[in-house]
Amino acid sequence: MYSAIVCVGPGEKELFRLRELLKSLVLHESRFLERLIVVDDATEKRELSETILDLVPAAPCLVLHNPRRSQGDAWRGGLTVNTLFAMAEGLASTTRSEYFLRLDTDSLIIAPFFARVREFFAQHARCGVVGSCYRIDLCGQPTPRSTWEPRLRKLHRWIRIRRNPFLHLEHSLFDSRREVREIISAALSASTSGKVHGYRLGSNAQGGGFAIRRELLNDLRSRGWLNGRIWLETEIGDDVVLSLLATAAGWEVEDFNRPGEVFGVQYQGLSGAPEELVGAGYGIVHSLKSPSWENELQVRESFRRLTCSTPGGDRAS
């Protein structure tokens, strides 16, 4: 079994994307779904439960409303708070989930994936996070150094200059800033000592779709590292933080993103046409989001036709 975590932003388009994602999840991989956890980041509470239950009737669903309390950046530190809160809730409320799947609303399930991810974890005993673009991108090329690295190195200093928005000195001597610094130190130590392989500061499995082994989350909980609020002011995204936490705890992060594997996931856009991605055998793709709403709808329709999914319902305007 597995559980899925989806973070939903404000706006009608986000709700439309959520519905489309859940339809694809039910079509391809609902049999082994133990729990669905939806994090609603809208400021005003929305009634998502009925919509979700209509689409995913077979699995218990949990809607968490704005765990970050509208604090922090919605797509960076605040999102990290939401994701870690959801993972802690998922760990506490499930017993059979072997792993937790983190998805964005602009991701799409295009083929079954559960057994493939399960087998990958079975074959890689020290892998805690599996996804895409950690070392290798979807073209088979090495990923460049992370743009998050300078920010993490600054957070690792005892004293640093910040501008948010005014210029001031900031330290890492106490409280959450010290915890963040200690986690970064642990990850750097694990990497330089050879305890884990291939980690560069800021390297991460892309957040549009990745899986986290249950044992890793248990490990993080035992260390007190599932407290997402320590990341609130860091402006670091949840995918970067989870790969960092895995490394700091001595677990590997791996790619599973070659043709025939599961994660056809990259930061922006799709790596190919829908026909190519379906033909390559991927299970999860990201990102369907497009500057043109009509183009996004056309791409979704192509995937729907290719994967024998039933036409979607209402379209957001």
C-alpha positions in Angstrom: 0.0 0.0 0.0 1.0 3.6 -0.4 -0.4 7.0 0.6 -0.5 10.2 -1.5 0.0 13.8 -0.5 -1.1 16.7 -2.7 -0.7 20.4 -1.9 -3.3 22.6 -3.4 -3.0 26.4 -3.9 -5.8 28.9 -4.1 -7.9 29.6 -7.2 -10.3 27.7 -9.5 -7.5 26.5 -11.8 -5.9 24.7 -8.8 -9.2 23.0 -8.0 -9.5 21.9 -11.6 -6.0 20.5 -11.7 -6.7 18.7 -8.4 -9.8 17.0 -9.9 -7.9 16.0 -13.0 -5.0 14.6 -11.0 -7.3 12.6 -8.8 -9.2 11.2 -11.8 -5.9 10.0 -13.2 -4.9 8.5 -9.8 -8.2 6.6 -9.6 -7.9 5.4 -13.2 -4.4 4.0 -12.8 -3.5 3.3 -9.2 -6.4 3.4 -6.7 -6.3 -0.3 -5.7 -3.2 0.1 -3.4 -4.0 3.6 -2.1 -4.4 3.5 1.7 -4.9 7.3 2.3 -5.1 10.5 0.4 -3.9 13.6 2.2 -4.8 17.0 0.6 -3.3 20.2 1.9 -5.5 23.1 1.1 -3.4 26.3 1.2 -6.2 28.7 0.5 -6.6 31.4 3.1 -10.4 30.9 3.3 -11.5 27.3 4.1 -12.9 25.5 1.1 -15.2 22.4 1.2 -12.9 20.0 -0.6 -13.9 16.8 1.2 -17.1 16.2 -0.8 -15.2 16.7 -4.1 -12.5 14.4 -3.1 -14.8 11.7 -1.8 -16.8 11.7 -5.0 -13.6 11.1 -7.0 -11.7 8.8 -4.6 -14.4 6.9 -2.7 -12.2 3.8 -2.0 -9.6 5.4 0.3 -9.9 7.4 3.5 -9.2 11.1 2.7 -7.9 13.8 5.0 -8.0 17.5 4.1 -5.6 19.7 6.1 -6.4 23.4 5.9 -3.4 25.8 5.7 -1.0 24.2 8.2 1.4 27.1 7.7 -1.3 29.5 8.8 -0.6 31.7 5.8 2.9 32.4 7.1 6.0 32.2 5.0 6.3 31.9 1.2 3.5 29.8 -0.3 5.9 28.0 -2.7 9.1 27.7 -0.6 9.3 27.8 3.2 5.6 27.8 3.7 5.1 24.9 1.3 7.8 23.0 3.3 5.8 23.5 6.5 2.7 22.2 4.8 4.4 19.1 3.3 6.2 18.0 6.5 3.0 18.5 8.5 1.1 16.3 6.0 3.8 13.7 6.2 3.7 13.6 10.0 -0.1 13.3 9.8 0.2 10.5 7.2 2.7 8.6 9.3 0.4 8.8 12.3 -2.8 7.9 10.5 -1.6 4.9 8.3 -0.3 1.5 9.1 0.1 -0.2 5.8 1.6 2.4 3.5 5.1 1.4 2.5 5.8 4.8 1.0 4.3 8.2 0.6 3.9 9.8 -2.8 4.3 13.6 -3.0 2.4 15.1 -6.0 1.7 18.6 -7.3 -1.6 19.4 -8.9 0.0 20.0 -12.2 1.3 16.4 -12.2 -0.6 13.6 -13.9 -0.7 9.8 -13.5 -0.5 8.2 -16.9 0.2 4.5 -16.0 0.4 2.2 -13.0 3.4 2.9 -10.8 2.9 1.3 -7.3 4.6 -2.1 -8.0 7.5 -0.4 -9.8 8.3 2.0 -7.0 7.8 -0.8 -4.4 10.3 -3.0 -6.3 12.8 -0.1 -6.6 12.7 0.4 -2.8 13.1 -3.4 -2.3 16.2 -3.4 -4.5 17.7 -0.3 -2.9 17.6 -0.8 0.8 19.2 2.5 1.8 17.2 4.6 -0.7 14.9 6.9 1.2 13.7 9.2 -1.6 13.2 8.2 -5.2 12.1 10.5 -8.0 13.7 12.5 -10.9 16.4 15.0 -11.8 18.5 14.3 -8.7 21.6 13.3 -10.6 20.2 12.7 -14.1 17.6 14.6 -16.0 15.0 13.2 -18.4 17.4 13.4 -21.3 20.0 11.3 -19.5 22.3 14.2 -18.8 23.8 15.1 -15.5 21.8 17.8 -13.7 23.6 21.1 -13.1 24.5 22.4 -9.7 21.5 23.4 -7.7 20.4 27.1 -7.7 19.5 26.4 -4.0 23.2 25.9 -3.1 24.1 29.5 -2.3 21.0 29.9 -0.1 21.8 26.8 1.8 25.4 27.8 2.3 24.2 31.1 3.7 21.9 29.3 6.1 24.9 27.2 7.2 26.9 30.2 8.4 26.9 31.2 12.0 26.4 34.8 11.1 25.0 36.2 7.8 23.6 39.2 6.2 19.9 39.1 5.2 17.6 41.4 3.3 14.0 40.6 4.0 13.2 43.3 3.1 15.7 45.4 5.2 19.4 44.7 5.5 20.3 43.1 8.8 22.5 40.6 10.5 21.1 37.2 11.3 22.7 34.4 13.4 22.3 30.6 13.7 23.1 30.4 17.4 19.7 29.4 18.8 16.3 27.9 18.1 15.1 27.0 14.6 18.1 28.6 12.8 20.5 26.5 14.8 18.4 23.3 14.0 18.5 24.1 10.3 22.3 24.7 10.4 22.8 21.4 12.2 20.8 19.5 9.6 22.8 21.1 6.8 26.0 20.2 8.6 24.8 16.6 9.0 24.1 16.3 5.2 27.5 17.8 4.3 29.2 15.4 6.7 27.3 12.4 5.3 28.3 13.4 1.8 32.0 14.1 2.4 32.4 11.0 4.5 31.0 8.8 1.8 28.1 7.6 4.0 25.8 8.7 1.1 26.9 9.1 -2.5 26.5 11.9 -5.0 24.9 14.5 -2.8 25.7 18.1 -3.6 24.2 20.8 -1.5 20.7 21.7 -2.8 20.4 18.5 -5.0 16.9 17.2 -4.9 14.4 14.9 -6.4 12.0 17.3 -8.3 8.9 18.1 -6.3 6.3 17.4 -9.0 6.4 13.7 -8.0 8.6 11.7 -5.7 8.2 8.8 -3.2 9.5 8.7 0.3 10.1 5.4 2.1 8.1 5.0 5.4 11.2 3.9 7.3 12.9 7.3 6.4 9.9 9.2 7.8 10.1 7.1 11.0 13.8 7.9 11.2 13.1 11.7 10.7 10.4 11.6 13.3 12.7 9.9 15.8 15.2 12.7 15.3 12.6 15.4 15.7 13.1 16.5 12.0 9.5 16.4 10.9 8.9 19.8 12.5 8.3 21.8 9.3 8.0 25.1 11.1 11.8 25.4 11.5 11.9 25.9 7.7 9.3 28.7 7.6 11.7 31.6 7.2 14.3 29.8 5.1 12.6 30.2 1.8 13.7 26.7 0.8 11.3 24.4 -1.1 9.9 21.1 0.3 11.6 18.9 -2.3 15.0 20.4 -1.5 14.4 20.1 2.2 13.3 16.4 2.0 16.3 15.4 0.0 18.5 17.3 2.5 16.8 15.6 5.4 17.3 12.2 3.8 21.0 12.8 3.3 21.5 14.2 6.8 19.9 11.0 8.2 22.2 8.8 6.1 19.7 7.7 3.4 20.2 7.9 -0.3 18.2 9.8 -2.9 17.9 8.1 -6.3 16.6 8.8 -9.8 14.0 6.5 -11.3 13.3 8.5 -14.4 14.6 6.7 -17.5 12.2 5.3 -20.1 10.3 2.4 -18.7 10.6 3.8 -15.2 8.1 5.8 -13.2 9.0 9.5 -12.8 8.8 11.6 -16.0 9.1 14.6 -13.8 11.0 17.9 -14.4 10.8 21.4 -12.9 9.0 23.1 -15.8 7.0 21.8 -18.7 7.0 18.3 -20.1 10.1 16.7 -21.6 8.2 15.5 -24.6 4.8 15.3 -26.3 2.1 13.2 -24.6 2.5 10.5 -27.2 6.3 10.2 -26.4 5.8 10.2 -22.6 3.1 7.5 -22.7 5.1 5.5 -25.2 8.2 5.7 -22.9 6.2 4.0 -20.2 6.4 6.6 -17.5 3.9 6.4 -14.6 3.9 10.1 -13.5 4.6 13.2 -15.5 5.1 16.9 -14.5 4.5 19.7 -15.3 1.3 20.1 -17.3 1.1 23.8 -16.3 1.4 26.1 -19.2 1.4 29.9 -19.7 -1.5 29.3 -22.1 -4.6 27.8 -20.4 -5.9 26.5 -23.7 -2.6 24.7 -24.4 -2.8 23.1 -21.0 -6.3 21.8 -21.7 -5.2 20.5 -25.0 -2.3 18.6 -23.5 -4.6 17.1 -20.8 -7.0 16.0 -23.5 -4.2 14.3 -25.4 -3.2 12.4 -22.2 -6.8 11.5 -21.6 -7.2 10.1 -25.1 -3.9 8.2 -25.0 -4.5 6.6 -21.5 -8.2 5.7 -22.1 -9.3 8.0 -19.3 -12.8 9.3 -19.4 -13.3 13.0 -20.3 -13.0 15.4 -17.4 -15.8 17.5 -16.0 -16.1 21.2 -15.7 -13.2 23.3 -17.0 -11.9 26.3 -15.1 -12.1 29.6 -16.9 
